[in-house]
Structures are given as C-alpha cells and as structure tokens.
C-alpha cells in the first residue's frame, strides 16, 4: 500500500508513526486502559481520543471566539488608522500653507524695511541741510590751535 502513496506522504506517515510511538513510550502505564481496543469496542467516554477531541473542540471554539474579538478590534484599529492618516494629511497641508504665508510675510517685511530705509534717507538728507544752514558756516573752534610756524 505504501507503494501507491507519494514520497512526501510516506515521509509524513513515518514521522507520524514515530511521534505516536514516542508519545506511547512517554505515557504512564495506567493510561493504557483508557485507550479503546483495536476492534472498536469499549467505552467512548473514557477513550483518550474522545477526550482529546473534546479538548480540541473546546480549544477551537475558544480560538474562534478570540479570533472574532480580535477581528472586531482590528476593524477599530483600521478605522482609527484611517482617521489618523486623514488628520496627518490635513496637518501637513496646513503646515505647507503656513510655510507659504511665512515666506510671504518675510518678503513683505523685507520690502517694508527697504522702504523705511529709503524714507529715512530722504528725511535725513534735508534735515542735515537745514541744520547746516541754521548753524551757519562752521566756525573756528576755541579749542583749535594754530600750527606753530
């Protein structure tokens, strides 16, 4: 019969048989009576395969419940991720808008400073002329000495 099976199946079958033998060797002797006889007779309630099947079903149903819970949590995480991504994009757009506004304000400031400088120059030049006219010709300072000849 093993000649009809694919090679991977034979390897798996050998592995499963080895695992089964190892488990059988590791089981205490008092559990041997709980295993159903090979002819299929015996009490199914005390059958180790039946107990393991019940435990497996319980674990499976627990995993399913946990999986459903995780999926509902995952939906919430995905929704929140979408909201946060939208907020981040809006914040980036707002930041870019503010950068443009700052650049424009800096340009306006530079223009105003240039204009202020021109105005100050235009005001100071006539004021200096007026001050010179009011003072008259610069006279000789009383502290100024004549060079000795």
Secondary structure, DSSP 4 states (H G I P E B T S, - for coil): -TTTS-HHHHHHHHHHHHHHHHHHHHS-GGGGGGSPPTTS-S-GGG-HHHHHHHHHHHHHHHHHHHHHHHHHHHHHHHHHHHHHHHHHHHHHHHHHHHHHHHHHHHHHHHHHHHHHHHHHHHHHHHHHHHHHHHH-S----TT--PPP-
